[in-house]
Amino acid sequence: MKITVLLVEDSTLQKMVNERLLHRAGYAVLNASDGEEALRLAKEKIPDIILLDMLLPKLGGREVMHALRSAAPTAHIPVLIFSSLSQANELKLTDEGAAGYFAKSRLAENPAGAEKELVQLIAGLVQRSREKASAKSTAAQAGAKAT
């Protein structure tokens, strides 16, 4: 099954570059250019993963992530912080619900290596999310049969 990525990016150039990268990796890509659009698309389309910039118009990345975590339909979707901001906030963001952090600057510094690492990170996060969902489903079915 093809992985669907919601790319939340307000820079037109960054959006084009990253969308191309994700398409080359075989992912289906949805785009949002601000926090409100990101929340709407996440709830309507339920992507497999969200790549979330932190500096966004309307709603910032942190507010988007908190809203996603607090809504049942989107709470399970892994959110990968995809930002130019310092990684100093990575631990705090993962404590608040982010699945990980990837600095955009790494793509400029080492394009081939960083692209491969980003694609592998996305695949791994989606696989873990699917395994977790499958385990919950199996446990729920076992509980229903036991009653």
N, C-alpha and C positions, 0 to 999 in steps of 0.2 A: 504494500500500500504506500502510495506517494506521501511524503511528509509535506504538510502545509505549514509555512512559516509566515507569521505576521511580522513584517518589518515596520517598526515605528521610528520614523526618521523625518525630520523637518527640512533637512538640507537636500535640495533637488539633486545636486551632484552626488552626494553620498548615497542617496536613495538609488540612483541609476547604477552606480558602481557596485553597490552591495546586492542589488536585485540581480544584476548580471551574474555575479559570483554565485548566488543561491540557485539561479536557474541552471547554470553550468553543472552544479552539483546534483541536479535532478529534483530540486524542491519546487513545489508550487508556492508562489509568493503572493501574499496580500500586502497592501501598502496602506499606512496611515501616516498623515503628516502632522497630527497633533494628538494630544492626550484624549480628548473627547472622541475623536474618530477611532482611536485605538480601542477604547472601551466598547464602542458600538460594534465595531467589526469583530472583536473577540467574543462578544455575546451572541452575535448573529451567525458567525462562521465557525466558531470553536476550533481555532487552529491547533496544531500539534505542539507548537512552541512559539514564543513571542520574543523577538529581538528588540529590546527597548532602550532607546536613547534616553538620557536623563534630562537634557535641556530641551523642553518642548513647549510650544505655545498652548495656551488654554489651560492644560493640566500638566504639571511636571511629571517626570518619570516615576518618582517616588509615590506621588498621589495615584498614578495609574496602577502601579503595582499593588498598593494597599487596596484599591477598589477591586482589582482582579481577585485578590486573595479573599476578600470578604463576600464575594458573590458566588453562590453555589455552582452555577454553570461554568465559571472560569477558574475556580479555586485550584483545580488540579493541573492547569496548564503551566508547564515550566516557563519561567521568565528569565531570559539571559540578558543581563545588563550589557548593552552594546554601546559604549560611550567613549568620549575623548577625555572625560574627567579622570582624575587621579584614582588609582586603584586603592588608595588609602581607605576609601569607604567600602571596599569589597566585603569585609567581615560584617560590618553593620548591615549592609544591604542583604547579604545572605541570611543573617539573623532575622531580617524583616520579611523574608520569603523569596528572595531571588534564588534561582537555581545555580547561578554562576555569574562571572564577570568576564568580559572580553574587551580589551582596549582596542579601539579602532586604529590607533596609531601603529599597532603591530602589523596591520595590513600594508601600510606604506613602507615600513622598515624592512620587512621580509615578506613580500607578496606571496610567493609560492608556499613557503612554509606555514605562514599564518593562515592562509586560505585553507590549507589541508587541516590544520589544527582546529579552525572554526567549524569546518564541515564535520569533523570527527566529534567535536564537542556537541554540536547540535544532534547528531545521530545518537550519541550516547545518552543525552538528556531525554530525548524522545523515547528511546528504548526503555530507560528506567521508568519513565512516566507510564508507558503502556504496560510494563510488567506489574507496576504497583496497582494500576486499574484492574488488570486481570486477576491479581491476587485478591483484591477487595471483592470483585464479582464472584470469584470462586468461594470465598468465605461466606458471602451473603447467601449464595445458593445452598451451601452446606448447612448454614443456620436455618434456612427456610425448610429444608428437608427434615431436619432434626425435630422441628416443632410439629 
